[in-house]
Amino acid sequence: MRWSGQDIAVEAADALPGLAKMSNLVRSVQTPGFDGVTFHEVLAKSALNKVGAGSAVPFTWTINPYRGCSHACVYCFARTSHKYLELDAGQDFDSQVIVKVNVAEVLRRELGRKSWQGEPVALGTNTDPYQRAEGKYQLMPGIISALADSGTPFSILTKGTLLRRDLPLIAQANAQVPVDIAMSIAIFDDDLQRTVEPGTPSTAARLATVTAARDAGINVSVFMMPVLPFLTDSEEHLDEALSRIKAAGASSVTYSGLHLRPGVKEWYAQWLARERPEVLPRYRELYGDDAYAPKEYRRWLAARIKPLIAKHGLDRAVTDANTGGASVAAPKRAEYRDANGELPPSRPAARGVAAARNLAERDLVASGAAEAPTLF
């Protein structure tokens, strides 16, 4: 079995209430080097998740080898999806990580079916496939190999520098099928980054990963998502960020403003009150009872950032006909964005990694978490 021979410090005697209901739970463990994090190992019944037919997201399949994420980003849009196991969207999301230990084996069986049509598959649409747990469980090499061997195009969106471990494998896969890679780098102030994203690699480390991928012959786009109002939306911050992204060798940049779904909004508000109380009244005024900043702010942000993206030669690349991700070789085609450069929730987004945000939002709606957000 995949977990045999791993150094286990503590095996939990009792699973959490929601997890105890799962017939496929193998065990819950805590291990050295992951203080405060419990891994709940499960046997996946399926690896491919089909997006609902009514969804505006233009790709059909996703893979999520993990649920929950030790990156602990306070703004993470996927937090509320943890509630389906009676886990909370705050501390539990950061510290109770579900691991589908057999996901690669199940995926290979599913891709081997005669009915499989080789449609594009997206990874990183909910929680990060290269979070720290991947260093322990090593699920991604098997997933990448299974996809490439079956002729299935795929995309990966990540904050994890562990991606570098798999660059040779990804380069090999890219010779077999279209592969899109995007690195998520939202914050270029080191002190702010450490408190907003306490479990993530540093900005410098992620930029170095972009460079390593470029040197391996793989195009990498960067997601500046989200831009945080009053914290990372100054012209100076954005200009420096884009300059560093360009120097790292990224092919393009995609951005969006911060959005705060129910559950996420409350967690982010707690962080603001603790770390940046001076901007809390401005957030209350900007967001009120809404998940999105008003159109006026989004227009203002677009007017500020789009000329800077063009200045640094990081305009969004044309999209690949197979995966919809960035590709310099693909023929030009229309992008599904509004005039502010946003990915509007009511219209289709670009395929591949660029649709991750919209997919996660629809997961929340499906889970019944889409009630009106509360005030800060």
N, C-alpha and C positions, 0 to 999 in steps of 0.2 A: 504494500500500500504506500501511497505517496508520503504519508507522515511517519513511516517507520524509520527509526534511527535518529529522529530529531531529539534535541536536548530539551526535555520537558522539566521545568522546575516545579510547577504546581498543576495538578489536574483538578479542576473544580468538581466538588462533590454534587452540586446541584446547579442545573441550568437556570437562567432567569425565567420568570413565568411565561413570557411569550415564546421563548425558545423551547421550553419544555413541551410545547404543543407540536413541535416539528418531529415528524416520524423519521426524518433523514438526518437528525443531529447525531454526530459521532461522539464528540466530546468537546468540552470547553477547557482551554488550557491557558496558562500564563508561562512565559518563557524569559530567560535572561536577555537583557538588552532591550526589552519592551516593557519597562516599568509602567504600571497603570493601565496596560492594555490587555484585554482578554480576547483570545481568538476562539471563535465557535466554529468548529470544523463540521461541515455538512457534506453529504453526498448529493450532488445535484442530479435531479431527474432529467433536466434539459439544460443545454448551454446557450442555445440561440433563443433570444426573446423577440417575438414578433410585435412590431408596432401596430397598434390598432388601425383598422382600415379607415376610420374617420379622422385620423391624425393628419395635421398639415405638414408633418415632417416627411421629407421626400425619400428618406431611406427606410428600409423595411425591417432590418434586423440589427440587434445589438447583442453584445456579450458583456456581462458584469461578473468577473471572477470574484469580486469582493463586494460586500455591503458594509457601510460605515467606513470611516477614513481617519487615520491617525494624523493626517495633515492638519486637521483641526482648524481649518479656515473659518473665521467667524461668520463670513458672508455666504457660505456654501449653500447653493440652491437645493441640494439633494438631502439636506438634513431631515426634512419632514418625512421622507420616504422610510426612515427608520421606525416610524411609529407602527408599521404593519406588524412588527413583532413585539409590540408593547414596550418598545425602547423609546427613550425621549430623544428629541431633536438636538439636545445640547450636549452634555457630557457623555451620554451613552453613544451618540454618533461618533464621537472622537475616540472612545475607549473600548467599545464592544464591536468587534469586527467579525463579520460573517465571512468564512472562507469556503469556497466551493472546491474542495480538495481534488475532486475527480473531473473538473470542468474540461480539461483538455481531452481526456479519453472520451467523454460524452460528446464533445464537439466533433471529434473525428468520426464517430459513428453517425451523427446527424448529417455531416457533410458528405458522407458516403452513400446516402440514400439516393435512389434514382430520381426522386422528386425534387432534389435540391437543384436550383437553377443558377447558382453562383452569383446571387445578388450581393451588392456591397454590404459589408458588416461594419458597424462602428463600435469602437471601444473607448471608454472614458466618458460616456454620456451620462453616467450617474455618479459613481465614485471612481477614484483614480486607480487604474490597473497597475501603476508603478508606485503605489504608496509603499511605505516601509515593509509592510507584510510580504511584499513580493520578494524581498531579499531572503526571507525565510522559506516561503512556499514554492517559489520558482514556477509559477503557473504559466507565465506569458510565453516562454519558449515553445511549449507544447501547443499553445493556442496559435501562435504565429505560423508554426510549421504546418499545422492542420489546415489553416486557411490557405496558405500558399500551395500546398500539395493538392488541394481540391480546386485550384484555379479561382479562388474567391477574393475579389478586391476588398481591402479593408483600410480603416483609418484608426489612428490612435491619438487621443488628446490626453496630455499628462502634465503634471508639475514635477514628476519624479525624475531625478538624474540617473536612477537605476536603468533608465532607457539605454544608457551607454553600454551596459553589459550586453544588450541584445542587438547592437548596431550591425555587427556582421551578419546575423541571422535576418535582420530586417532588410539589409542590402541585398542579400540573396533572394528574399521573398520579392523584393521590388523588381528583380529581374524576371520573375515569373508572373506577377500580377501587379496592377496599380496599387500603390501604397501611399497614403497621405499621413504625415506626421505633423502635429502641432504641439508646441510647448506653451503652457499657460504661464505668463509672467505679468502680473498686474501692478506690482509695487516696486519702485526703484529707490525708495528711502529705506535703508537697512534697518533702522530702529523701528520704523512703522511696520515693516514686513515681518519682523520677528514677533511682534505682538498681535498682528492681524492673522498671520499664517504660522503659528508657532511650531508646527510639525513639519514644515516644508523645507526643502533645500534652499539655500540662499539664492538671491537673484543672480549673483555672479556665477554660482554653480550651474544654474539653469541656462544662462547665456553660454557658458562653456560647453554645455551639452548640445546646444544649437550648433555651435562651431564644430563639435566632433561629428555630428550628423552630416553637416555640410561636407566635411573632409572625407566622410565615408560615401559621398556621392548621393546623399538623400536630401531633397528639398524639405525644409522645415518652415512652417509659418508660425507666427507668435500671436497668441491671444492676449491682448491687454484687456482682460475681462475679470472683474468689473473695474471701471474707473470709479473711484470713491469720491462722491461730492465733498468739496471743501478740504479734502485730504490728498488726493492725487490728481486733481483736475487743473492745477495751475499750468500755465504755459511753460514755465521753467521745468517742472517735473515731466511733462509730456515730451518736451523737446529733448531733454536729456535721455529719457527712456528710449525714444525712437532712435536717437543717435547710437546708443549702446546696442540696440537690437540690430541695426544695420551693420555695425562693426562686427557683430557676432556671426553674420552671414545668413540671417533669415531671409526668406524669399518674399514675405508679405506680412502685413499686420491686420488683424481684425480686432475691433474694439466694441464695447457696449458699456452703457452706464449701469450702475448698481440697481438691481431689483431685489425686493425683499418680500418673499412669500410668507404666509402665516407660519409661525414657528421659527423660521429663520429671522424674521423681523424682531421678535422679542429677544433672541439670543444676541443679535447684533446691537440692539439697543442697550442691553446689559454691558456689552463691551464698551460702547461709546460712553456710557455713564461712568464707567470705571477708568478708562484710559484717555478719552478725549471729551470730557464733559463740556468744554467750551463750545463745541459744535452741535451738541444735542438739541438745543432750541432751533437751530437752523434745519436740522433733519426733520424735526417735528413739523416745521413750517413747509418743508419741501415735499415730504411724503404723506403727512396726515394719515388718512385711512387707506391709502392706496399702496399697491406693491411697487409701482413704477413712479419714478420722478416725472413731473409734468412735462408736457411736450415742449414748453418754453425752455426748460433746462436742457432737454435732449437736443433741441435745435442749437442752443448756445454751445453745447459740448461739440456737436458736429462741426459748427463753424470754426471752433478752435482747433480741433484735432485733425480734421481732414486735410487742411493745407500743410500741416506738419508731416503727415504721412506721405503726402506727395513730395514735399521738400526732401525727405530722406529716401525717396525711391522705394517706398514700401506699400504702394497701392496694392489692393487685393489682386492677386493673380487671377487670370481666367481659370475657370473650373474644369476639372477633368471630366470627360464625358461618362466615365464609368463610376467614379466615386463622388464626383461633385466637389472634391477638395482642390486645393491650390495646385496648379500645374502649368508650367511655362509652355508645355507642348500642346495643350488642349486648344481646340478652336474656341473663338470668342463666343460667349453666350450671356444672356441676361442674368443678373443677380437679383434675388428676391429680397430687396432691402428697401426701406422707405427713404425719403429724402434726407433723413438725418443719419443714414448709415446704420440704423438699428435693424435687428432681426425682429420684425413685428410678429406678435403672437398669433395674429389672425390670418397670416399669409405664409406660404411655404418659405422655408429658409434654404440656403445652399446646402447641398448634401454633404455627407461626411462629417468631419469634426465641427464644421461651422453650425450644425444644427443641434449640437449637444444641449445647449441651454433650453431650446424649445422642447426637446424630448423630455428633459427632466421636469419641466413645468407640467407637461401632460401626464407624467407619472404621478405627480402630486394631485392633480385633478382626479385621476382614476382612483387614488387612494382615499379620496374624500377629504383632502386637506385644503381645499380651495375656498374656505370660508373667508369673509372679509378680514384683512389684517387689522390688528389692533394699533392704537396710537402708541407712539414712543412714550 
